[in-house]
Amino acid sequence: MPKRILQGVVVSDKNAKTVVVKVERRFTHPVLKKTVRRSKRYHAHDENKEFKTGDVVRIRECRPISKLKSWEVIGRNEQGV
């Protein structure tokens, strides 16, 4: 099964070897037919502490590294948000 890849913005880099990435998704509400934005925060593994708050990054699903971390950062996104 292929690993999922998501794009988001780093909102915290204070933990050791970990960044918190906010991923936003948009969808149309089934009843109101209005575009709704929902976001979720993922803890991702950043071995070399190279990503800072505000960076747009791509994260990939991986094996569980700790209680909260089962994603890893695979690099910056050159196109922006």
TORMAR-222253 format. One record per residue: x negated, z, y negated of N, C-alpha, C, CB in turn; residue number from 1. Coordinates in nm, 4 decimals, padded with zeros to 6 digits. Last residue first. Glycine has a CB too. Example, Ala and Ser with C-alpha at 12.3 -4.5 7.8 and 13.67 -1.06 7.14 Angstrom:
<fitis>
+----------+----------+----------+----------+----------+----------+----------+----------+----------+----------+----------+----------+------+
!     n_xx !     n_zz !     n_yy !    ca_xx !    ca_zz !    ca_yy !     c_xx !     c_zz !     c_yy !    cb_xx !    cb_zz !    cb_yy ! guro !
+----------+----------+----------+----------+----------+----------+----------+----------+----------+----------+----------+----------+------+
! -01.2850 !  00.7080 !  00.2250 ! -01.3670 !  00.7140 !  00.1060 ! -01.2900 !  00.7870 ! -00.0030 ! -01.4084 !  00.5725 !  00.0598 !    2 !
! -01.3190 !  00.7800 !  00.5690 ! -01.2300 !  00.7800 !  00.4500 ! -01.3200 !  00.7800 !  00.3300 ! -01.1308 !  00.9046 !  00.4473 !    1 !
+----------+----------+----------+----------+----------+----------+----------+----------+----------+----------+----------+----------+------+
</fitis>
This chain:
<fitis>
+----------+----------+----------+----------+----------+----------+----------+----------+----------+----------+----------+----------+------+
!     n_xx !     n_zz !     n_yy !    ca_xx !    ca_zz !    ca_yy !     c_xx !     c_zz !     c_yy !    cb_xx !    cb_zz !    cb_yy ! guro !
+----------+----------+----------+----------+----------+----------+----------+----------+----------+----------+----------+----------+------+
! -00.2077 ! -00.0747 ! -02.7488 ! -00.0830 ! -00.0251 ! -02.6904 !  00.0154 ! -00.1366 ! -02.6716 ! -00.0219 !  00.0833 ! -02.7768 !   81 !
! -00.4983 ! -00.2748 ! -02.6630 ! -00.4286 ! -00.1728 ! -02.7411 ! -00.2990 ! -00.1343 ! -02.6736 ! -00.4015 ! -00.2222 ! -02.8834 !   80 !
! -00.6522 ! -00.4498 ! -02.5122 ! -00.5447 ! -00.5064 ! -02.5930 ! -00.4797 ! -00.4052 ! -02.6854 ! -00.4407 ! -00.5660 ! -02.5041 !   79 !
! -00.8331 ! -00.3039 ! -02.3574 ! -00.8845 ! -00.3767 ! -02.4735 ! -00.7734 ! -00.4271 ! -02.5656 ! -00.9688 ! -00.4934 ! -02.4274 !   78 !
! -00.8231 !  00.0124 ! -02.2348 ! -00.7445 ! -00.1092 ! -02.2407 ! -00.7812 ! -00.1814 ! -02.3689 ! -00.5915 ! -00.0791 ! -02.2338 !   77 !
! -01.0890 !  00.1672 ! -02.0461 ! -01.0104 !  00.1468 ! -02.1679 ! -00.9290 !  00.0184 ! -02.1550 ! -01.1023 !  00.1411 ! -02.2932 !   76 !
! -01.0628 !  00.2865 ! -01.7018 ! -01.1243 !  00.2216 ! -01.8183 ! -01.0299 !  00.2111 ! -01.9354 ! -01.1732 !  00.0843 ! -01.7816 !   75 !
! -00.9594 !  00.4372 ! -01.5026 ! -01.0380 !  00.3214 ! -01.4606 ! -01.0939 !  00.2449 ! -01.5798 ! -00.9534 !  00.2288 ! -01.3751 !   74 !
! -00.9111 !  00.7731 ! -01.4189 ! -00.9208 !  00.6771 ! -01.5281 ! -01.0077 !  00.5614 ! -01.4817 ! -00.9790 !  00.7430 ! -01.6573 !   73 !
! -00.6928 !  00.8728 ! -01.1548 ! -00.8268 !  00.8603 ! -01.2092 ! -00.8269 !  00.7526 ! -01.3170 ! -00.9290 !  00.8272 ! -01.0977 !   72 !
! -00.4694 !  01.1202 ! -01.0183 ! -00.4924 !  00.9947 ! -01.0896 ! -00.6362 !  00.9939 ! -01.1378 ! -00.3927 !  00.9771 ! -01.2091 !   71 !
! -00.4014 !  01.3684 ! -00.9442 ! -00.4020 !  01.2676 ! -00.8386 ! -00.4094 !  01.1280 ! -00.9007 ! -00.2758 !  01.2811 ! -00.7489 !   70 !
! -00.4185 !  01.6964 ! -01.0412 ! -00.4824 !  01.5655 ! -01.0574 ! -00.4712 !  01.4806 ! -00.9317 ! -00.6288 !  01.5829 ! -01.0944 !   69 !
! -00.3140 !  01.9487 ! -00.9896 ! -00.2409 !  01.8610 ! -01.0809 ! -00.2952 !  01.7184 ! -01.0859 ! -00.2434 !  01.9193 ! -01.2184 !   68 !
! -00.4878 !  02.0535 ! -00.7923 ! -00.3440 !  02.0815 ! -00.7875 ! -00.2644 !  01.9825 ! -00.8727 ! -00.3164 !  02.2246 ! -00.8348 !   67 !
! -00.7154 !  01.7777 ! -00.7352 ! -00.6863 !  01.9193 ! -00.7557 ! -00.5343 !  01.9360 ! -00.7523 ! -00.7472 !  01.9719 ! -00.8919 !   66 !
! -00.7110 !  01.5297 ! -00.6203 ! -00.8413 !  01.5869 ! -00.6536 ! -00.8274 !  01.7368 ! -00.6777 ! -00.9018 !  01.5172 ! -00.7779 !   65 !
! -00.5416 !  01.3275 ! -00.3942 ! -00.5350 !  01.4497 ! -00.4749 ! -00.6743 !  01.5099 ! -00.4948 ! -00.4417 !  01.5528 ! -00.4085 !   64 !
! -00.6416 !  00.9803 ! -00.4340 ! -00.6180 !  01.0979 ! -00.3502 ! -00.6078 !  01.2216 ! -00.4391 ! -00.7316 !  01.1150 ! -00.2446 !   63 !
! -00.4786 !  00.7945 ! -00.7005 ! -00.5863 !  00.8200 ! -00.6048 ! -00.5493 !  00.9407 ! -00.5189 ! -00.7220 !  00.8437 ! -00.6782 !   62 !
! -00.3709 !  00.5511 ! -00.9366 ! -00.3352 !  00.6523 ! -00.8384 ! -00.4505 !  00.6699 ! -00.7396 ! -00.2044 !  00.6137 ! -00.7644 !   61 !
! -00.5321 !  00.4986 ! -01.2452 ! -00.4981 !  00.4490 ! -01.1117 ! -00.4692 !  00.5670 ! -01.0203 ! -00.6126 !  00.3615 ! -01.0535 !   60 !
! -00.4935 !  00.4173 ! -01.5923 ! -00.5175 !  00.5144 ! -01.4865 ! -00.4656 !  00.4581 ! -01.3541 ! -00.4496 !  00.6503 ! -01.5193 !   59 !
! -00.6323 !  00.3016 ! -01.8924 ! -00.5575 !  00.2668 ! -01.7720 ! -00.5945 !  00.3684 ! -01.6654 ! -00.5879 !  00.1197 ! -01.7245 !   58 !
! -00.5967 !  00.4051 ! -02.2400 ! -00.6670 !  00.3909 ! -02.1126 ! -00.5718 !  00.3460 ! -02.0030 ! -00.7342 !  00.5225 ! -02.0733 !   57 !
! -00.6663 !  00.4426 ! -02.5685 ! -00.5684 !  00.3800 ! -02.4801 ! -00.6409 !  00.3460 ! -02.3511 ! -00.5032 !  00.2519 ! -02.5454 !   56 !
! -00.7575 !  00.7467 ! -02.7295 ! -00.7973 !  00.6253 ! -02.6580 ! -00.6817 !  00.5741 ! -02.5725 ! -00.9216 !  00.6519 ! -02.5701 !   55 !
! -00.6697 !  00.9923 ! -02.8242 ! -00.6310 !  00.8726 ! -02.8982 ! -00.6700 !  00.7430 ! -02.8297 ! -00.6916 !  00.8760 ! -03.0337 !   54 !
! -00.9463 !  01.1867 ! -02.7265 ! -00.8071 !  01.1849 ! -02.7699 ! -00.7797 !  01.0607 ! -02.8544 ! -00.7733 !  01.3128 ! -02.8494 !   53 !
! -01.1838 !  01.0017 ! -02.5201 ! -01.1466 !  01.1017 ! -02.6198 ! -00.9987 !  01.0877 ! -02.6556 ! -01.2344 !  01.0879 ! -02.7462 !   52 !
! -01.3872 !  00.9562 ! -02.2359 ! -01.2669 !  00.9197 ! -02.3091 ! -01.2230 !  01.0344 ! -02.3985 ! -01.1542 !  00.8808 ! -02.2125 !   51 !
! -01.6015 !  01.0478 ! -02.0883 ! -01.6271 !  00.9404 ! -02.1836 ! -01.5056 !  00.9033 ! -02.2677 ! -01.6754 !  00.8195 ! -02.1106 !   50 !
! -01.6662 !  01.2367 ! -01.8826 ! -01.6116 !  01.2808 ! -02.0119 ! -01.6325 !  01.1751 ! -02.1211 ! -01.6769 !  01.4134 ! -02.0545 !   49 !
! -01.7271 !  01.1423 ! -01.6306 ! -01.8348 !  01.1487 ! -01.7303 ! -01.7895 !  01.1927 ! -01.8684 ! -01.9000 !  01.0156 ! -01.7416 !   48 !
! -01.4813 !  01.1585 ! -01.4793 ! -01.6059 !  01.2196 ! -01.4316 ! -01.7091 !  01.2415 ! -01.5423 ! -01.6664 !  01.1335 ! -01.3239 !   47 !
! -01.1752 !  01.2207 ! -01.5123 ! -01.2703 !  01.1499 ! -01.5983 ! -01.4068 !  01.2131 ! -01.5737 ! -01.2289 !  01.1575 ! -01.7519 !   46 !
! -00.8581 !  01.2120 ! -01.3647 ! -00.9991 !  01.2486 ! -01.3473 ! -01.0880 !  01.1591 ! -01.4324 ! -01.0401 !  01.2388 ! -01.1989 !   45 !
! -00.5596 !  01.3096 ! -01.5346 ! -00.6421 !  01.2079 ! -01.4705 ! -00.7881 !  01.2510 ! -01.4697 ! -00.6265 !  01.0726 ! -01.5417 !   44 !
! -00.2336 !  01.4127 ! -01.5475 ! -00.3705 !  01.4626 ! -01.5509 ! -00.4548 !  01.3636 ! -01.4717 ! -00.3816 !  01.6092 ! -01.4921 !   43 !
!  00.0251 !  01.2680 ! -01.7410 ! -00.0482 !  01.2692 ! -01.6154 ! -00.1875 !  01.3272 ! -01.6392 ! -00.0571 !  01.1264 ! -01.5550 !   42 !
!  00.3435 !  01.2943 ! -01.8832 !  00.2011 !  01.3242 ! -01.8962 !  00.1377 !  01.3346 ! -01.7576 !  00.1795 !  01.4553 ! -01.9761 !   41 !
!  00.5845 !  01.0593 ! -01.9949 !  00.5411 !  01.1546 ! -01.8949 !  00.3910 !  01.1719 ! -01.9098 !  00.5794 !  01.1081 ! -01.7510 !   40 !
!  00.8722 !  00.9502 ! -02.1817 !  00.7286 !  00.9621 ! -02.1602 !  00.7000 !  01.0708 ! -02.0579 !  00.6561 !  00.9922 ! -02.2922 !   39 !
!  01.1094 !  00.7036 ! -02.2677 !  01.0802 !  00.8262 ! -02.1940 !  00.9298 !  00.8313 ! -02.1713 !  01.1589 !  00.8324 ! -02.0577 !   38 !
!  01.3349 !  00.5477 ! -02.4806 !  01.1939 !  00.5707 ! -02.4500 !  01.1798 !  00.7042 ! -02.3785 !  01.1072 !  00.5679 ! -02.5790 !   37 !
!  01.5917 !  00.3053 ! -02.4511 !  01.5542 !  00.4457 ! -02.4494 !  01.4064 !  00.4562 ! -02.4139 !  01.6418 !  00.5261 ! -02.3489 !   36 !
!  01.8127 !  00.0800 ! -02.5967 !  01.6777 !  00.0993 ! -02.5446 !  01.6362 !  00.2447 ! -02.5611 !  01.5776 !  00.0061 ! -02.6158 !   35 !
!  02.1504 !  00.0782 ! -02.4832 !  02.0557 !  00.1031 ! -02.5910 !  01.9173 !  00.1249 ! -02.5294 !  02.0993 !  00.2262 ! -02.6775 !   34 !
!  02.3798 !  00.0822 ! -02.3322 !  02.3107 ! -00.0453 ! -02.3552 !  02.2110 ! -00.0359 ! -02.4708 !  02.4125 ! -00.1560 ! -02.3836 !   33 !
!  02.5201 !  00.3030 ! -02.2475 !  02.5140 !  00.2783 ! -02.3913 !  02.4493 !  00.1459 ! -02.4281 !  02.4399 !  00.3887 ! -02.4577 !   32 !
!  02.4863 !  00.2854 ! -01.9651 !  02.6196 !  00.2910 ! -02.0259 !  02.6154 !  00.2493 ! -02.1722 !  02.6781 !  00.4319 ! -02.0136 !   31 !
!  02.2100 !  00.2561 ! -01.9026 !  02.3117 !  00.1820 ! -01.8280 !  02.4499 !  00.1806 ! -01.8920 !  02.3230 !  00.2387 ! -01.6921 !   30 !
!  01.9648 !  00.1845 ! -02.1447 !  02.0571 !  00.2844 ! -02.0928 !  02.1729 !  00.2124 ! -02.0234 !  02.1091 !  00.3779 ! -02.2070 !   29 !
!  01.6717 !  00.0132 ! -02.0674 !  01.8032 !  00.0049 ! -02.1300 !  01.8965 !  00.1057 ! -02.0640 !  01.8609 ! -00.1390 ! -02.1196 !   28 !
!  01.3460 !  00.1569 ! -02.1202 !  01.4480 !  00.0952 ! -02.0360 !  01.5794 !  00.0937 ! -02.1136 !  01.4635 !  00.1715 ! -01.8998 !   27 !
!  01.0000 !  00.2219 ! -02.1293 !  01.1226 !  00.1865 ! -02.2012 !  01.2192 !  00.1217 ! -02.1041 !  01.0927 !  00.0915 ! -02.3209 !   26 !
!  00.7548 !  00.4786 ! -02.1018 !  00.8277 !  00.3662 ! -02.0439 !  00.9550 !  00.3450 ! -02.1236 !  00.8596 !  00.3907 ! -01.8934 !   25 !
!  00.4284 !  00.6041 ! -02.1570 !  00.5640 !  00.5843 ! -02.2082 !  00.6273 !  00.4639 ! -02.1406 !  00.5630 !  00.5658 ! -02.3617 !   24 !
!  00.2071 !  00.8535 ! -02.0729 !  00.2532 !  00.7193 ! -02.0384 !  00.3990 !  00.7077 ! -02.0810 !  00.2362 !  00.6900 ! -01.8850 !   23 !
! -00.0636 !  01.0339 ! -02.1727 !  00.0808 !  01.0211 ! -02.1949 !  00.1202 !  00.8755 ! -02.1717 !  00.1211 !  01.0679 ! -02.3396 !   22 !
! -00.3076 !  01.2091 ! -01.9981 ! -00.2654 !  01.0779 ! -02.0464 ! -00.1134 !  01.0744 ! -02.0561 ! -00.3172 !  00.9649 ! -01.9533 !   21 !
! -00.5673 !  01.4274 ! -02.0190 ! -00.4223 !  01.4220 ! -02.0044 ! -00.3759 !  01.2940 ! -02.0730 ! -00.3521 !  01.5500 ! -02.0659 !   20 !
! -00.8680 !  01.4383 ! -01.8285 ! -00.7968 !  01.3997 ! -01.9503 ! -00.6482 !  01.3994 ! -01.9186 ! -00.8440 !  01.2594 ! -02.0034 !   19 !
! -01.1421 !  01.6189 ! -01.6960 ! -00.9997 !  01.5851 ! -01.6894 ! -00.9505 !  01.5411 ! -01.8262 ! -00.9167 !  01.7052 ! -01.6384 !   18 !
! -01.3913 !  01.7409 ! -01.6988 ! -01.3723 !  01.6222 ! -01.6141 ! -01.2261 !  01.5805 ! -01.6003 ! -01.4294 !  01.6480 ! -01.4770 !   17 !
! -01.2516 !  02.0276 ! -01.8294 ! -01.3724 !  01.9719 ! -01.7711 ! -01.3368 !  01.8589 ! -01.6752 ! -01.4531 !  02.0809 ! -01.6988 !   16 !
! -01.0181 !  01.9771 ! -02.1045 ! -01.0552 !  02.0277 ! -01.9719 ! -01.1821 !  01.9600 ! -01.9207 ! -00.9403 !  02.0060 ! -01.8723 !   15 !
! -00.9692 !  01.8380 ! -02.3403 ! -01.0327 !  01.9689 ! -02.3482 ! -01.0775 !  02.0239 ! -02.2127 ! -00.9388 !  02.0657 ! -02.4122 !   14 !
! -00.8406 !  01.6105 ! -02.4142 ! -00.9645 !  01.5952 ! -02.3380 ! -01.0412 !  01.7271 ! -02.3321 ! -01.0526 !  01.4854 ! -02.4001 !   13 !
! -00.5165 !  01.4749 ! -02.4564 ! -00.6010 !  01.5935 ! -02.4504 ! -00.7239 !  01.5625 ! -02.3661 ! -00.5232 !  01.7149 ! -02.3923 !   12 !
! -00.4021 !  01.2283 ! -02.4683 ! -00.3518 !  01.3272 ! -02.5630 ! -00.4341 !  01.4549 ! -02.5607 ! -00.2071 !  01.3591 ! -02.5333 !   11 !
! -00.4580 !  00.8904 ! -02.4320 ! -00.5154 !  01.0218 ! -02.4033 ! -00.4667 !  01.1192 ! -02.5104 ! -00.6725 !  01.0161 ! -02.3989 !   10 !
! -00.1914 !  00.6781 ! -02.3471 ! -00.2787 !  00.7282 ! -02.4520 ! -00.3283 !  00.8666 ! -02.4126 ! -00.2053 !  00.7322 ! -02.5889 !    9 !
! -00.1671 !  00.4289 ! -02.0798 ! -00.1193 !  00.5328 ! -02.1694 ! -00.2251 !  00.5750 ! -02.2686 ! -00.0731 !  00.6518 ! -02.0908 !    8 !
! -00.0659 !  00.2536 ! -01.7935 ! -00.1380 !  00.2506 ! -01.9200 ! -00.0798 !  00.3566 ! -02.0112 ! -00.1307 !  00.1105 ! -01.9862 !    7 !
! -00.1201 !  00.2548 ! -01.4364 ! -00.0400 !  00.2801 ! -01.5548 ! -00.1285 !  00.2752 ! -01.6783 !  00.0318 !  00.4159 ! -01.5446 !    6 !
! -00.1024 !  00.1359 ! -01.1121 ! -00.1857 !  00.1409 ! -01.2318 ! -00.0924 !  00.1553 ! -01.3515 ! -00.2769 !  00.0127 ! -01.2448 !    5 !
! -00.0853 !  00.2350 ! -00.7694 ! -00.0190 !  00.2088 ! -00.8962 ! -00.1190 !  00.2196 ! -01.0107 !  00.0982 !  00.3062 ! -00.9176 !    4 !
! -00.2351 !  00.0655 ! -00.4975 ! -00.2317 !  00.1816 ! -00.5852 ! -00.1658 !  00.1431 ! -00.7171 ! -00.3742 !  00.2374 ! -00.6089 !    3 !
! -00.0615 ! -00.0870 ! -00.2214 ! -00.1458 ! -00.0920 ! -00.3410 ! -00.1290 !  00.0324 ! -00.4270 ! -00.1135 ! -00.2159 ! -00.4230 !    2 !
! -00.0845 !  00.0000 !  00.1180 !  00.0000 !  00.0000 !  00.0000 ! -00.0887 !  00.0000 ! -00.1239 !  00.0960 !  00.1221 !  00.0000 !    1 !
+----------+----------+----------+----------+----------+----------+----------+----------+----------+----------+----------+----------+------+
</fitis>
